[in-house]
């Protein structure tokens, strides 16, 4: 209960908590999805919304929401990154110039019993054992503010909490937000802006990894992001790259044809695809989605391949791997797993000349390099 829904007081007072401003949505000129009423009472829930393009993978869960209200097309993309924290990307396309207000209701401040603190563009709602961090990039013309609003957990209860408000004016707008819940005994992650052209981008350091997430601007065909681990470029509509020990260890791309890391091609597709992959010494695992009519996927790869499994239609695997790329011909969507071939172990040496390899050879080998201490 770190990010709040407004709840329900009782029927007589439900109008206090049932409007768009009471929920975690983007307001358009101060209004959310319309609440249809008759004689002052709500008779309909407002506009329809659709959950689309969702998937789960080894390292990421993902879904999109599509809606339209107040003359604006709204698409919200939600990524549960590393099964640890959330990245939310909102894209708004309007029919005229509007004031857009991104809202997050946190369980702190007011009479909630928790505390709220904002330092520039990092907001923090803190309870006795856990807290929620919310970070949005600083951009020209963007305004950060807060307001205390109402919620109810129990019948006839009226508590207040502090709501973060982030305003941006224009015909179109994008909001990229990181929501990081954590126990107070855990290390607080470091979150900062990343340098980007054609996009807004954020870096997050936490638990041995560096994540870079970015959201392109309206009208941008591609984006270039420069962070502490190097430069990324792609035509994706929403992207994330994960680094560990200075190496690229995974990425999630929505509607992409390519990804380059420091100028080196990492992924290439014949059509716009959704791809989420995590890499390890054993291979790669994740998710891929493209047209049912088929698409080609080239993935940067070292070594040989033992096996490929795909939840959609696997039409072709081009082996052996050539020029550092694994080529796949796929159709549809599903889990994608590629297992790396393990090199055969080297021939064991007969150190004592007995014609057999046994414990005597082990001890001769150990004597040459120093036996373990303690007589083991």
C-alpha positions in Angstrom: 0.0 0.0 0.0 2.7 2.5 -1.1 0.8 3.9 -4.1 -2.8 4.5 -3.4 -6.2 4.0 -5.0 -8.7 6.5 -3.6 -10.9 3.8 -2.1 -14.6 4.2 -1.1 -16.0 6.1 1.8 -19.7 5.2 1.4 -22.4 5.9 -1.1 -23.4 9.3 0.3 -19.8 10.5 -0.1 -18.4 8.5 -3.0 -18.3 11.6 -5.2 -15.4 12.8 -3.1 -13.1 10.1 -4.4 -14.5 8.9 -7.8 -13.1 11.4 -10.3 -10.0 11.3 -12.4 -8.1 13.6 -10.1 -8.4 11.0 -7.3 -6.5 8.3 -9.3 -3.1 7.7 -10.8 -3.8 9.0 -14.3 -2.8 11.9 -16.5 -5.2 14.8 -16.3 -5.9 16.9 -19.4 -6.6 20.5 -18.5 -7.4 19.4 -15.0 -9.8 16.6 -16.1 -9.4 12.8 -16.3 -11.6 10.3 -18.0 -15.2 11.7 -17.9 -17.6 10.5 -15.2 -21.1 10.3 -16.7 -23.8 11.4 -14.2 -27.6 11.6 -14.1 -29.1 13.9 -11.5 -25.7 14.3 -9.9 -25.1 10.5 -9.6 -22.7 8.5 -11.7 -24.3 6.2 -14.2 -21.4 5.0 -16.2 -17.6 4.6 -15.7 -16.6 6.9 -18.5 -14.4 6.0 -21.4 -13.3 2.5 -22.4 -9.6 1.5 -21.9 -7.8 -1.5 -23.4 -4.9 -3.6 -22.1 -2.7 -4.6 -25.0 0.6 -6.1 -26.1 1.3 -7.7 -22.7 3.9 -10.4 -22.0 6.0 -11.9 -19.3 9.6 -13.0 -19.7 12.6 -14.1 -17.6 13.4 -10.6 -16.5 10.5 -8.3 -17.5 6.7 -8.2 -17.3 5.1 -5.6 -19.6 1.7 -4.3 -20.7 0.2 -1.3 -22.5 -3.0 0.6 -21.9 -4.8 2.5 -24.6 -7.6 5.1 -24.0 -8.9 8.4 -25.3 -10.5 11.2 -23.3 -10.7 15.0 -23.4 -9.7 15.0 -27.1 -6.4 13.2 -26.3 -5.1 9.8 -27.3 -3.4 8.1 -24.3 -1.0 5.2 -24.3 0.5 4.1 -21.0 3.3 1.5 -21.1 4.2 -0.2 -17.9 7.4 -2.3 -17.4 8.1 -4.4 -14.3 11.9 -4.3 -14.7 13.9 -7.2 -13.2 10.7 -8.1 -11.4 11.9 -5.4 -9.0 10.5 -2.0 -9.8 8.3 -0.2 -12.4 9.0 2.1 -15.3 5.9 3.9 -16.6 5.9 5.7 -20.0 2.9 7.8 -21.0 2.5 9.1 -24.5 -0.2 11.7 -25.1 -1.3 13.0 -28.5 -3.7 15.9 -28.5 -6.0 17.7 -30.9 -4.9 21.1 -29.5 -2.5 22.6 -26.9 -3.3 21.2 -23.4 -1.9 21.3 -19.9 -1.1 17.7 -19.0 -0.7 16.7 -15.4 0.9 13.4 -14.4 -0.4 12.3 -11.0 0.9 9.8 -8.4 -1.0 9.2 -5.1 1.4 7.9 -2.4 0.7 6.7 1.1 2.4 9.5 2.9 1.9 13.1 3.9 -1.4 14.6 5.1 -3.0 12.6 7.9 -1.9 9.2 6.4 0.6 8.5 9.1 3.5 8.4 6.7 5.8 11.2 5.4 6.3 12.8 2.0 9.4 14.6 0.8 10.4 15.9 -2.7 13.9 17.0 -3.7 13.5 18.6 -7.1 12.3 15.7 -9.3 12.6 12.8 -6.8 9.6 12.3 -4.6 9.6 9.9 -1.6 6.6 8.5 0.4 7.9 6.8 3.6 6.2 4.4 6.0 7.8 2.8 9.1 9.3 -0.1 7.2 9.3 0.8 3.5 9.1 3.7 1.0 8.2 4.5 -2.6 10.5 6.6 -4.8 9.1 8.3 -7.9 11.5 10.0 -10.3 10.7 11.9 -13.5 13.3 13.7 -15.6 13.7 17.5 -15.3 12.7 19.0 -18.7 12.3 22.6 -19.8 8.9 24.0 -19.0 8.1 21.0 -16.7 6.6 21.9 -13.3 6.7 19.8 -10.2 4.3 20.4 -7.4 2.1 18.5 -4.8 -1.3 18.6 -3.3 -3.0 16.8 -0.4 -6.0 14.8 -1.5 -8.5 12.4 0.0 -8.5 8.6 0.3 -10.4 6.0 2.4 -9.4 2.5 3.5 -12.4 1.8 5.8 -16.1 2.7 5.9 -16.6 6.4 6.6 -12.9 7.0 6.9 -11.5 10.1 5.3 -7.7 10.4 5.4 -5.4 12.6 3.4 -2.2 11.9 1.5 0.2 13.9 -0.7 -0.1 13.6 -4.5 2.7 14.4 -6.8 1.8 16.6 -9.7 4.0 17.0 -12.8 2.7 19.4 -15.4 3.7 19.8 -19.0 2.1 22.0 -21.7 1.8 21.3 -25.4 -0.2 19.5 -28.0 1.7 16.3 -27.3 3.5 15.2 -24.2 5.6 12.3 -22.8 6.1 11.3 -19.2 8.8 8.8 -18.3 8.6 7.8 -14.6 10.5 5.3 -12.4 8.6 3.9 -9.4 10.9 2.1 -7.0 9.4 0.5 -3.8 12.0 -0.8 -1.3 12.4 -1.8 2.3 14.2 0.8 4.5 17.0 -1.6 5.3 17.9 -2.0 1.6 20.3 0.3 -0.2 18.5 3.2 -1.8 19.2 3.2 -5.6 20.8 6.2 -7.4 18.5 7.6 -10.1 19.6 10.3 -12.5 18.9 11.8 -16.0 20.9 10.3 -18.9 21.9 12.4 -21.8 19.6 11.8 -24.8 18.9 13.1 -28.2 15.3 12.7 -29.4 14.2 11.2 -26.1 14.1 11.6 -22.4 16.2 9.0 -20.5 16.9 7.8 -16.9 19.7 5.7 -15.4 19.2 3.7 -12.2 22.0 2.0 -10.2 20.9 -0.7 -7.9 21.8 -4.2 -6.7 24.8 -4.7 -9.0 23.2 -3.5 -12.2 22.8 -0.3 -14.2 19.5 0.2 -16.0 19.0 2.7 -18.8 15.4 3.5 -19.9 14.3 5.9 -22.5 11.1 7.2 -24.2 11.3 9.0 -27.6 9.8 12.4 -28.2 6.8 12.8 -30.4 7.9 12.8 -34.0 11.3 11.3 -33.3 12.2 8.5 -35.7 15.1 7.3 -33.4 16.9 8.3 -30.3 20.5 8.3 -29.0 21.2 7.8 -25.3 24.6 8.3 -23.7 25.0 7.0 -20.2 27.8 5.8 -17.9 28.3 2.5 -19.8 28.3 3.9 -23.3 26.0 5.0 -26.1 22.8 3.3 -27.2 20.8 4.1 -30.4 17.5 2.7 -31.6 14.2 3.4 -33.3 12.3 1.7 -30.5 9.2 3.4 -29.1 10.2 2.5 -25.5 13.5 1.0 -24.5 15.5 -0.4 -21.7 19.1 -1.7 -21.5 20.6 -3.5 -18.5 24.3 -3.6 -17.7 26.2 -5.7 -15.2 30.0 -5.5 -14.6 30.3 -3.1 -17.5 28.7 -5.4 -20.0 25.3 -5.3 -21.7 23.3 -8.1 -20.1 19.8 -7.5 -21.5 17.4 -5.2 -23.3 13.7 -4.6 -23.8 12.5 -2.9 -27.0 9.0 -2.0 -28.1 8.4 -1.5 -31.9 12.0 -1.6 -32.9 14.0 -2.6 -36.0 17.5 -2.1 -34.5 19.6 -1.5 -31.5 23.2 -0.4 -31.5 25.5 -0.2 -28.5 28.6 2.0 -28.9 28.0 1.9 -32.7 27.9 -2.0 -32.8 24.8 -3.5 -34.1 23.2 -5.7 -31.3 19.8 -6.4 -32.8 18.4 -6.1 -36.3 14.8 -7.0 -37.5 13.1 -7.0 -40.8 10.0 -5.5 -39.2 9.0 -3.6 -36.1 9.3 -6.1 -33.2 8.9 -6.3 -29.5 11.9 -8.0 -27.9 12.9 -8.6 -24.3 16.1 -10.7 -23.7 18.4 -11.4 -20.8 21.9 -12.9 -21.4 23.9 -15.2 -19.3 26.8 -17.6 -19.8 24.2 -20.3 -20.6 22.6 -18.3 -23.4 19.7 -15.9 -23.7 16.1 -16.1 -22.5 13.1 -13.8 -22.9 10.3 -12.9 -25.4 9.8 -11.9 -29.0 6.8 -10.6 -30.9 6.4 -9.7 -34.6 4.0 -10.1 -37.5 2.1 -13.4 -37.9 3.3 -13.3 -41.5 6.9 -13.7 -40.4 10.0 -11.7 -39.6 13.7 -12.1 -39.5 15.7 -11.4 -36.3 19.5 -11.1 -36.2 21.0 -11.2 -32.6 24.6 -10.5 -31.7 26.0 -13.8 -30.5 29.3 -15.4 -29.5 30.0 -19.1 -29.7 27.9 -21.9 -31.1 24.2 -22.7 -30.4 22.9 -25.9 -28.8 19.2 -25.3 -29.1 16.5 -22.7 -29.9 13.0 -22.7 -28.5 10.2 -20.2 -29.5 6.6 -20.1 -28.3 5.4 -18.8 -31.7 6.4 -20.3 -35.0 10.1 -21.1 -35.4 10.7 -21.2 -39.2 14.4 -21.3 -39.5 17.6 -21.1 -37.4 20.6 -20.3 -39.6 23.6 -22.4 -38.2 26.5 -22.1 -37.8 26.5 -18.6 -36.4 28.1 -16.3 -39.0 29.8 -12.9 -38.6 28.8 -12.7 -34.9 25.1 -12.9 -35.5 22.5 -15.6 -34.9 19.8 -15.4 -37.6 16.2 -16.5 -36.8 13.1 -16.6 -38.9 10.1 -16.3 -36.7 6.3 -15.7 -36.9 4.0 -14.5 -34.1 4.9 -14.1 -30.4 6.2 -16.2 -27.5 9.0 -17.1 -25.1 12.4 -17.2 -26.8 15.2 -19.3 -25.4 18.6 -19.9 -27.0 21.0 -22.3 -25.2 24.7 -21.9 -25.8 26.7 -24.9 -26.9 29.3 -25.9 -24.2 32.8 -26.5 -25.5 34.2 -30.0 -25.0 36.5 -30.3 -22.0 40.2 -30.5 -22.7 41.9 -33.9 -22.7 43.1 -34.7 -19.1 46.8 -35.3 -18.9 48.5 -38.5 -17.7 51.1 -36.9 -15.4 52.7 -40.0 -13.9 53.2 -42.0 -17.1 51.0 -44.9 -15.9 48.7 -44.8 -18.9 45.8 -43.9 -16.7 44.4 -40.6 -15.3 43.7 -41.0 -11.6 44.3 -39.5 -8.1 48.1 -39.8 -8.4 48.0 -37.5 -11.4 45.8 -35.1 -9.4 48.3 -34.9 -6.6 51.2 -34.5 -9.0 49.2 -31.6 -10.6 48.4 -30.2 -7.2 52.1 -30.4 -6.1 53.1 -28.4 -9.2 50.7 -25.5 -8.3 50.5 -25.9 -4.5 48.2 -28.1 -2.6 45.3 -26.6 -0.6 46.2 -25.9 3.0 44.9 -27.9 6.0 45.6 -31.3 4.5 42.3 -31.5 2.5 
